Amino acid sequence: MQLNTQYQSFPQMNTEINKRDKTLEKIATGAEVKIDDSALASIASMMQSDVSTFTQELMNTNDSISMMQVADGTLSSLSEQTQTLSDLSVRYNSASLNESQKQGLAGEFNRTLESMNQSVQSTSYNGQGLFNTTHTFGSSSISLGDMSTDTLAIDDQESISRYAQSISQTQSDVGSTTNGLISTTNTLLGQISTASAARSQIADTDIAKAIQDFQQSTLKLDVSQIAIAHQNDALRQNIAQLLG
């Protein structure tokens, strides 16, 4: 006579095996495979959507900062060249110069104007001209005026002075706008960090806790297996006594 001396596993063993396997998977992947609670899953999805939105806004803001930096670079160059125009104008209007010397100064003045106009016309970002247009960034906007040098003349020191003031004002506006954009990037970075952390608490694995859960499940399995072994050993002894 042959008897099957193997008891079926304790019901809790199957549960612990499943828990252990899922926990091990989380430890390996670093994230929950899925969120069983549909409400939590919906919240996590909305948080991820927020993160994506904030990230896109951050990218757009960084592009805007780059655009302002390009404009500021051109304005700085124009400011230096305007100072050159002013110097040439002062020398030109000196009573001690003869006509030939004035023509030489006028030629240098015109070449400087041509260089300035080319800078204004060629300054662009992603194919978009930056000057003589209004740029909108969210709820704020900046108008980069017409930096054309058409009104400047070597014998008109006042026109050069007004142009220099216009450049200075535009540079100030660009600086203020850039500072505002930088502040926006800091705010967005904070929002991304907060939303990501909140989503992580819902959807991602706490590795330390996962390892602890794995150890607890393994311990429970060990205890269950030891109990079964003792049961089987006791059963074999009883059968041996019965079969004498």
FENWOHU-V542846 format. One record per pair of residues at least 4 apart in sequence whose ideal C-beta (glycine too) atoms are under 6 Angstrom apart, sorted by the first residue. I is the first residue (numbers start at 1). J is the second residue. If there is no record, write none. Layout:
# FENWOHU-V542846
i: <I,I>
j: <J,J>
This chain:
# FENWOHU-V542846
i: <3,5,5,5,7,9,10,12,13,16,16,16,19,20,23,23,23,24,26,26,27,30,31,31,32,35,35,35,40,44,44,44,47,47,47,48,50,51,51,51,54,54,54,57,58,61,61,61,64,64,65,67,68,68,68,70,71,71,71,72,74,74,75,75,75,77,78,78,79,81,81,82,82,84,85,85,86,88,88,88,88,89,89,89,91,92,92,92,97,97,106,109,113,116,117,118,120,120,123,124,124,130,131,131,132,134,134,135,136,142,142,151,152,152,152,192,199,200,205>
j: <239,232,235,236,231,13,224,16,224,217,220,221,217,217,210,213,214,214,205,210,210,205,204,205,203,40,41,203,202,199,202,203,195,198,199,199,195,192,195,196,188,191,192,188,188,181,184,185,137,181,181,125,174,177,178,125,130,144,174,174,119,123,167,170,171,119,116,167,167,112,116,163,164,112,112,160,160,92,105,108,109,154,157,160,105,102,105,154,101,102,154,154,149,149,149,122,131,147,130,128,129,144,144,147,146,141,143,142,141,173,177,159,159,160,163,196,203,204,210>
